[in-house]
Amino acid sequence: MKIELQRYDVELPDDVNLALVITGELSDEGQRHTGFLVKDFIGQVWLFHLGSNNVYIKSHLTSKYNYLLVPSLQPETESTLITFLAGLYDTTGGRLPYSIGWDDKPYFDSDGLPVFNDPGDGFTCATFVLESFKRYGMDMVARETWPLSPGDAVWQAGVIELVNLSSEQFLAQVEKVGKYPRFFPEHALAAAHHFTDSRLPHSIVSPAGQEVVAEMIRLSA
């Protein structure tokens, strides 16, 4: 099934209230960003996304974003996920920590509140999307199939300098550099597009992520 992004100014279908967004540079190793697009009960659209350390944002959709529908998302899951995203914004005041690590453990309790027991806990924009889906039964990626690469370590060492970490958080992140694979924003969209009921390996998600970037290029022309 071909991946097809939509421009920001194409309205969501009437029966769809949640999609994924992506924006950013178009080069192979460019910096990109992802999050959720949510349509509220009066038809307004909002973005929920992790922008930096302790900067979980609810913002308006702008022209720099494209979006992707999630084929396997059921209406009841869509509704609970939207409630979760909005509730998380209200209860945290936008304070969600950033981390280059992503472990196989619960990040939210039964009430949807974050569980961060270590100064190294947190998310990137991509792992926040993937973990949010996972909480509602959509465990999309087989993270153990993601390779470690020198390029990922270089990116990790650079990004932790830019996201306004506390000294304690920074030291915890330094210990993680090179020990976790990088999940790109386009990986989150690619996994959401192809997911049915089983976790997807890197061998499927990575080339599909390249399709996502190709779509960004197409829409920018």
C-alpha positions as CSV (number, residue, x, y, z in Angstrom):
1,M,0.0,0.0,0.0
2,K,1.6,3.2,-1.2
3,I,2.3,5.9,1.3
4,E,0.6,9.2,0.5
5,L,1.0,12.3,2.5
6,Q,-1.5,15.2,2.5
7,R,-0.7,18.9,2.6
8,Y,-1.7,20.9,5.7
9,D,-4.5,22.6,3.8
10,V,-6.3,19.4,2.8
11,E,-9.0,18.8,5.4
12,L,-9.2,15.6,7.3
13,P,-12.0,13.3,6.2
14,D,-15.2,13.8,8.1
15,D,-14.8,10.4,9.9
16,V,-11.1,11.0,10.9
17,N,-10.0,13.0,13.9
18,L,-6.4,12.0,14.3
19,A,-3.4,11.7,12.0
20,L,0.4,12.0,12.1
21,V,2.3,15.0,11.0
22,I,5.8,15.5,9.7
23,T,8.0,18.5,8.9
24,G,11.6,19.4,8.5
25,E,14.6,19.1,6.2
26,L,14.4,17.0,3.0
27,S,18.0,15.7,2.8
28,D,18.7,12.1,3.6
29,E,20.2,12.9,7.0
30,G,18.1,16.0,7.6
31,Q,16.4,16.9,10.9
32,R,12.7,16.2,10.8
33,H,9.9,16.3,13.4
34,T,6.7,14.4,14.0
35,G,3.7,14.5,16.2
36,F,-0.1,14.1,16.3
37,L,-2.8,16.0,14.4
38,V,-6.1,16.1,16.3
39,K,-9.5,17.5,15.2
40,D,-11.6,18.6,18.1
41,F,-15.4,18.5,18.5
42,I,-15.9,21.9,16.8
43,G,-13.7,21.0,13.8
44,Q,-10.5,22.9,14.8
45,V,-7.2,21.1,14.3
46,W,-4.4,21.0,16.8
47,L,-0.9,19.6,17.0
48,F,0.4,17.7,20.0
49,H,4.1,17.1,19.8
50,L,7.3,17.0,21.9
51,G,9.5,19.9,20.8
52,S,12.3,19.8,23.3
53,N,13.0,18.8,26.9
54,N,9.9,19.7,29.0
55,V,8.3,21.2,25.9
56,Y,5.2,19.1,25.1
57,I,3.3,21.5,22.8
58,K,-0.3,22.0,21.8
59,S,-0.2,24.3,18.8
60,H,-2.0,25.3,15.6
61,L,-1.4,23.5,12.4
62,T,0.8,25.5,10.0
63,S,1.9,25.3,6.4
64,K,5.2,23.6,7.1
65,Y,3.4,20.3,8.1
66,N,2.2,17.4,6.0
67,Y,0.1,14.7,7.4
68,L,-0.6,10.9,7.1
69,L,-3.7,9.0,7.9
70,V,-3.3,5.8,10.0
71,P,-5.2,3.0,8.2
72,S,-5.4,0.5,11.1
73,L,-6.6,3.1,13.7
74,Q,-10.0,2.1,15.0
75,P,-12.5,4.8,16.1
76,E,-12.5,3.7,19.7
77,T,-8.7,3.8,19.8
78,E,-8.6,7.1,18.1
79,S,-11.0,8.6,20.7
80,T,-9.1,7.3,23.7
81,L,-5.8,8.4,22.2
82,I,-7.0,11.9,21.6
83,T,-8.3,12.0,25.3
84,F,-4.9,10.8,26.4
85,L,-2.9,13.4,24.4
86,A,-5.1,16.3,25.7
87,G,-5.1,15.0,29.2
88,L,-1.3,14.6,29.2
89,Y,-0.9,18.2,28.1
90,D,-3.2,19.4,30.9
91,T,-1.7,17.3,33.7
92,T,1.9,17.8,32.9
93,G,1.7,21.5,31.9
94,G,3.7,20.6,28.9
95,R,6.6,19.1,30.9
96,L,7.6,15.9,29.3
97,P,11.4,15.1,29.4
98,Y,13.5,14.4,26.3
99,S,15.6,11.3,26.0
100,I,17.5,9.5,23.2
101,G,16.9,6.2,24.9
102,W,13.7,4.1,24.5
103,D,13.4,1.0,26.7
104,D,10.8,-1.8,26.8
105,K,9.0,-0.6,30.0
106,P,5.9,1.3,30.9
107,Y,6.2,5.0,30.4
108,F,2.6,5.8,31.6
109,D,0.6,4.5,34.5
110,S,-3.0,3.2,34.3
111,D,-4.3,6.8,34.5
112,G,-2.2,7.9,31.6
113,L,0.3,9.9,33.8
114,P,4.0,9.7,32.9
115,V,6.2,7.3,34.9
116,F,9.7,8.7,34.9
117,N,11.8,7.2,37.7
118,D,15.2,8.1,36.2
119,P,16.8,11.4,35.0
120,G,17.5,9.6,31.7
121,D,13.8,8.8,31.0
122,G,11.9,10.6,28.3
123,F,11.3,10.6,24.6
124,T,12.2,12.0,21.2
125,C,9.4,13.3,19.1
126,A,9.3,9.9,17.3
127,T,9.5,7.6,20.3
128,F,6.7,9.7,21.9
129,V,4.4,8.9,19.0
130,L,5.4,5.3,19.0
131,E,5.0,4.9,22.8
132,S,1.6,6.6,22.7
133,F,0.3,4.2,20.1
134,K,1.8,1.3,22.1
135,R,-0.1,2.3,25.2
136,Y,-3.4,1.6,23.3
137,G,-2.4,-1.7,21.9
138,M,-0.7,-0.6,18.7
139,D,2.9,-1.8,19.4
140,M,4.2,-0.9,16.0
141,V,7.9,-1.6,15.8
142,A,10.3,-4.5,16.7
143,R,12.8,-2.2,18.2
144,E,15.3,-5.0,18.7
145,T,15.7,-5.1,14.9
146,W,17.0,-1.5,14.7
147,P,20.7,-1.3,14.1
148,L,23.2,0.8,16.0
149,S,25.2,3.1,13.7
150,P,28.0,5.6,14.2
151,G,25.9,8.2,12.5
152,D,23.2,7.7,15.1
153,A,25.7,8.2,17.9
154,V,26.9,11.5,16.3
155,W,23.4,12.7,16.1
156,Q,22.6,11.8,19.7
157,A,25.7,13.5,21.0
158,G,24.7,16.6,19.1
159,V,21.0,16.7,19.9
160,I,21.5,16.4,23.7
161,E,23.4,19.7,23.5
162,L,20.4,21.4,22.0
163,V,17.3,20.4,24.0
164,N,17.9,22.3,27.2
165,L,18.5,19.4,29.6
166,S,19.3,19.9,33.2
167,S,22.8,18.9,34.3
168,E,21.5,15.7,35.8
169,Q,19.5,14.9,32.7
170,F,22.5,15.7,30.4
171,L,24.8,13.4,32.3
172,A,22.2,10.6,32.1
173,Q,21.9,11.2,28.3
174,V,25.7,11.1,27.8
175,E,25.6,7.6,29.2
176,K,23.1,6.6,26.5
177,V,24.9,7.9,23.5
178,G,25.7,5.1,21.0
179,K,23.8,2.5,23.1
180,Y,20.4,3.0,21.6
181,P,19.3,3.1,17.9
182,R,17.8,6.3,16.5
183,F,14.2,6.2,15.5
184,F,13.6,8.8,12.8
185,P,10.4,10.8,12.7
186,E,9.6,9.3,9.3
187,H,9.9,5.8,10.9
188,A,6.9,6.7,13.1
189,L,4.8,7.5,10.0
190,A,6.0,4.5,8.1
191,A,5.2,2.1,10.9
192,A,1.8,3.6,11.4
193,H,1.1,3.3,7.7
194,H,2.0,-0.4,7.5
195,F,1.0,-1.6,10.9
196,T,-1.8,-4.2,11.2
197,D,-1.4,-6.4,14.2
198,S,2.3,-7.3,14.6
199,R,5.4,-5.4,15.2
200,L,7.3,-4.3,12.1
201,P,11.1,-4.8,11.6
202,H,13.6,-2.2,10.6
203,S,13.9,-3.8,7.2
204,I,10.2,-2.8,6.4
205,V,10.0,0.5,8.3
206,S,13.3,2.1,7.1
207,P,12.6,1.9,3.3
208,A,9.0,3.0,4.0
209,G,10.5,6.0,5.9
210,Q,12.3,6.9,2.7
211,E,9.0,6.9,1.0
212,V,7.7,9.4,3.6
213,V,10.6,11.7,2.8
214,A,10.0,11.3,-0.9
215,E,6.4,12.4,-0.3
216,M,7.6,15.4,1.6
217,I,9.7,16.3,-1.4
218,R,6.8,15.8,-3.8
219,L,4.6,18.1,-1.8
220,S,7.2,20.8,-1.5
221,A,7.6,21.1,-5.3
